[in-house]
Amino acid sequence: MERSISASTGGGPIAAPQRLAIAVIGLGSIGGVVAACLRGADLHDVVACVRRPFERLTLERPEGTITVSLSTLTDPNKATPVDWVLLCTKAHETPSAASWLKRLCGPSTRVAVLQNGIDHVARVSPLVAGATVIPTIVYYNGERLAIDRVRLRHVAEDDMLVPDDAAGHAFAEIFRETPLRVSASADFKTLLWRKLLINVIANPITALTRQRQSVLRRDDVHALCLAVLDEAVAVARADGASLDRDEATQILSTLLTFPSEAGTSMYFDCLAGRPLEIEALTGAIVAAGEQKGIATPLNRTLLTLLSAISDAAKTA
Ligand SMILES: NC(=O)c1ccc[n+]([C@@H]2O[C@H](COP(=O)([O-])OP(=O)(O)OC[C@H]3O[C@@H](n4cnc5c(N)ncnc54)[C@H](OP(=O)(O)O)[C@@H]3O)[C@@H](O)[C@H]2O)c1
């Protein structure tokens, strides 16, 4: 747990930054990058909670490639409470991390959820025995190149965004002296919805068509995307997001700036026959629509088709 190291000087004791205990659950594309960045800065003690052990992790980043040593645990029963848990599994894998969360969380633990979607707190709170849950928006692009090698690409001004509150600021602080830029936003909800709006187009359409983002440039697909987005934007507004009048068009224009040969994680999961992160994305739109009394027939159709694909992958 938190330890305070203080240095004594002639002018009295000066508190040195606390060295915190941080556990990262899931060392994939996102978790691998945060674990390597934190180890690189070496301001805190990091343990990686993984299914397959490895001792060193290489991070390719614009600032140069680094290799760091890493403490890993594969048995949740060997875990003890920490100051911070960074949950970096896919959203649908959250229940499988329950045994880790149970052992790692004490009353003062903070759990940051580095996942897509809008329901981070509702998804994770039941698993953390009263620990504080902090939602994040992850903007950086992480790519797992091998079990012990990841690549970081900065794709926006901020690499991560958190709510503008004490827990959000504390999260940003743990990334001090790392290459990851973390900011806090007072309008976190709007930005969370904006990220979701991008994901609920790019992911389902590329996964269902089994085509990379070039498919979004077809006129008929473009029209479908706008209609799907119009539904989602109506739900987002009803939920309190402050979106622009032409938000759907803006989102689609942003998507068309992405390289046409880029895939999406749902596209790659679909091709690999893995379960899909569909409930946390399109499922969130449909569920929020139901709650607000807004019909979302197109999103519901996408959810049905992709849930069928995902469920078949689970039983394969
Ligand atoms: N990749 C990106 O650029 C990006 C950008 C923004 C947001 N996101 C979001 O970030 C989240 C994480 O995505 P990702 O791309 O990092 O996924 P990923 O590459 O599939 O990594 C997930 C990792 O979680 C591990 N895992 C799953 N269940 C586990 C368990 N019970 N115990 C221990 N480890 C477990 C997996 O381990 P195995 O290796 O053993 O399967 C895998 O290494 C998702 O919500 C995604 O949508 C990703």
The ligand as an SDF file (V2000), in Angstrom:
LIG
                    3D

 48 52  0  0  0  0  0  0  0  0999 V2000
   -5.7410   -1.3420  -28.7440 N   0  0  0  0  0  0  0  0  0  0  0  0
   -6.0410   -0.0490  -28.8210 C   0  0  0  0  0  0  0  0  0  0  0  0
   -5.3620    0.7080  -29.5150 O   0  0  0  0  0  0  0  0  0  0  0  0
   -7.2000    0.5120  -28.0260 C   0  0  0  0  0  0  0  0  0  0  0  0
   -7.4200    1.8960  -28.0770 C   0  0  0  0  0  0  0  0  0  0  0  0
   -8.4290    2.4460  -27.2850 C   0  0  0  0  0  0  0  0  0  0  0  0
   -9.1810    1.6410  -26.4650 C   0  0  0  0  0  0  0  0  0  0  0  0
   -8.9600    0.2800  -26.4580 N   0  0  0  0  0  0  0  0  0  0  0  0
   -9.7670   -0.5090  -25.5270 C   0  0  0  0  0  0  0  0  0  0  0  0
   -8.9100   -0.9580  -24.4890 O   0  0  0  0  0  0  0  0  0  0  0  0
   -9.3710   -2.2090  -23.9490 C   0  0  0  0  0  0  0  0  0  0  0  0
   -8.2510   -3.2400  -24.0140 C   0  0  0  0  0  0  0  0  0  0  0  0
   -8.0250   -3.4910  -25.3950 O   0  0  0  0  0  0  0  0  0  0  0  0
   -6.7080   -4.1860  -25.9540 P   0  0  0  0  0  0  0  0  0  0  0  0
   -6.6050   -3.7560  -27.3670 O   0  0  0  0  0  0  0  0  0  0  0  0
   -5.5480   -3.9610  -25.0580 O   0  0  0  0  0  0  0  0  0  0  0  0
   -7.1250   -5.7190  -25.9000 O   0  0  0  0  0  0  0  0  0  0  0  0
   -6.1440   -6.9800  -26.0170 P   0  0  0  0  0  0  0  0  0  0  0  0
   -4.9610   -6.6250  -26.8390 O   0  0  0  0  0  0  0  0  0  0  0  0
   -7.0180   -8.1060  -26.4410 O   0  0  0  0  0  0  0  0  0  0  0  0
   -5.6420   -7.2090  -24.5400 O   0  0  0  0  0  0  0  0  0  0  0  0
   -6.4490   -7.7120  -23.5320 C   0  0  0  0  0  0  0  0  0  0  0  0
   -5.5380   -8.4830  -22.6090 C   0  0  0  0  0  0  0  0  0  0  0  0
   -6.2860   -8.8740  -21.4800 O   0  0  0  0  0  0  0  0  0  0  0  0
   -5.8250  -10.1470  -21.1090 C   0  0  0  0  0  0  0  0  0  0  0  0
   -6.8190  -10.8090  -20.2820 N   0  0  0  0  0  0  0  0  0  0  0  0
   -8.1070  -11.0690  -20.5440 C   0  0  0  0  0  0  0  0  0  0  0  0
   -8.7110  -11.6630  -19.5110 N   0  0  0  0  0  0  0  0  0  0  0  0
   -7.7610  -11.7860  -18.5560 C   0  0  0  0  0  0  0  0  0  0  0  0
   -7.7410  -12.3310  -17.2510 C   0  0  0  0  0  0  0  0  0  0  0  0
   -8.8380  -12.8680  -16.7310 N   0  0  0  0  0  0  0  0  0  0  0  0
   -6.5980  -12.3060  -16.5440 N   0  0  0  0  0  0  0  0  0  0  0  0
   -5.4680  -11.7670  -17.0560 C   0  0  0  0  0  0  0  0  0  0  0  0
   -5.4140  -11.2320  -18.3090 N   0  0  0  0  0  0  0  0  0  0  0  0
   -6.5520  -11.2380  -19.0440 C   0  0  0  0  0  0  0  0  0  0  0  0
   -5.5920  -10.8620  -22.4170 C   0  0  0  0  0  0  0  0  0  0  0  0
   -4.7260  -11.9330  -22.1300 O   0  0  0  0  0  0  0  0  0  0  0  0
   -4.3290  -13.1280  -23.1420 P   0  0  0  0  0  0  0  0  0  0  0  0
   -3.1780  -12.5710  -23.8990 O   0  0  0  0  0  0  0  0  0  0  0  0
   -3.9810  -14.2210  -22.2210 O   0  0  0  0  0  0  0  0  0  0  0  0
   -5.5540  -13.3710  -23.9900 O   0  0  0  0  0  0  0  0  0  0  0  0
   -4.9560   -9.7570  -23.2370 C   0  0  0  0  0  0  0  0  0  0  0  0
   -3.5650   -9.7260  -23.0660 O   0  0  0  0  0  0  0  0  0  0  0  0
  -10.5970   -2.5640  -24.7860 C   0  0  0  0  0  0  0  0  0  0  0  0
  -11.7570   -2.1090  -24.1450 O   0  0  0  0  0  0  0  0  0  0  0  0
  -10.3850   -1.7900  -26.0770 C   0  0  0  0  0  0  0  0  0  0  0  0
  -11.5940   -1.5250  -26.7670 O   0  0  0  0  0  0  0  0  0  0  0  0
   -7.9880   -0.2960  -27.2040 C   0  0  0  0  0  0  0  0  0  0  0  0
  1  2  1  0
  2  3  2  0
  2  4  1  0
  4  5  1  0
  4 48  2  0
  5  6  2  0
  6  7  1  0
  7  8  2  0
  8  9  1  0
  8 48  1  0
  9 10  1  0
  9 46  1  0
 10 11  1  0
 11 12  1  0
 11 44  1  0
 12 13  1  0
 13 14  1  0
 14 15  2  0
 14 16  1  0
 14 17  1  0
 17 18  1  0
 18 19  2  0
 18 20  1  0
 18 21  1  0
 21 22  1  0
 22 23  1  0
 23 24  1  0
 23 42  1  0
 24 25  1  0
 25 26  1  0
 25 36  1  0
 26 27  1  0
 26 35  1  0
 27 28  2  0
 28 29  1  0
 29 30  1  0
 29 35  2  0
 30 31  1  0
 30 32  2  0
 32 33  1  0
 33 34  2  0
 34 35  1  0
 36 37  1  0
 36 42  1  0
 37 38  1  0
 38 39  2  0
 38 40  1  0
 38 41  1  0
 42 43  1  0
 44 45  1  0
 44 46  1  0
 46 47  1  0
M  CHG  2   8   1  16  -1
M  END
$$$$
